Amino acid sequence: MSSISIIGTGNMARTIGARAIAGGNTVEVMGRDHSKAADLAKTLGGGTTAGEWGTAPAGDIVIVALLYDGVVPVVAQYGDALAGKVIVDISNPFNSTFDGLAHTEQTSIAQEAAKVAPAGSSVVKAFNTVFRHILEKGRPDVFIAGDSAQAKAGVEAFITSLGMRPLDVGGLKMAHWLEGAGLVTVGLANHGVGNLDFALGITELPA
């Protein structure tokens, strides 16, 4: 099983933390408000601990469960405390009308985080194409992107422990297109599907 640190105390932190504990992983939560982190750790149970904001996370995999505009600044703030860690960005940088991305260049929050991450760390994009309640109750496919095969293997093992199927889409530059796929899920929820009770996935033809 994996050793996980979650930066953030919101709904996604709670959901991923709960699935992680259920999957037999060790979990640490870190928040700017330590009392909120301590409350979340108590709620999650299973030996979950509350770490101090800005200090070196205990987990080998660090999930940054923050709104998109907070990810890069926090990775920069943590700095060398993240050396040697696998940093997982789960954010979706949607614009205010949810019909485009907040950034105009062919980049991604994960790629921008990698620019400020310390040497020896690796950034992986994951979980952004799945709505929170599907992560909570379902067993969806989880698309991931990253440049380090070793880092992705660790994230894939973690995703598998959650009862979900990890699917590698390629290098970190593919994170841009995963953010676009996150946008597609919103479009489907508003139009073709008409609800939030679904996730993107891959259907394979029988051999």
Secondary structure, 3 states (H helix, E strand, C coil): CCEEEEECCCHHHHHHHHHHHHCCCEEEEECCCHHHHHHHHHHHCCCCEEECCCCCCCCCEEEECCCHHHHHHHHHHHHHHHCCCEEEECCCCECCCCCCECCCCCCCHHHHHHHHCCCCCEEEEECCCCCHHHHHHCCCEEEEEECCHHHHHHHHHHHHHCCCEEEECCCHHHHHHHHHHHHHHHHHHHCCCCCCCCCCCCCCCCC
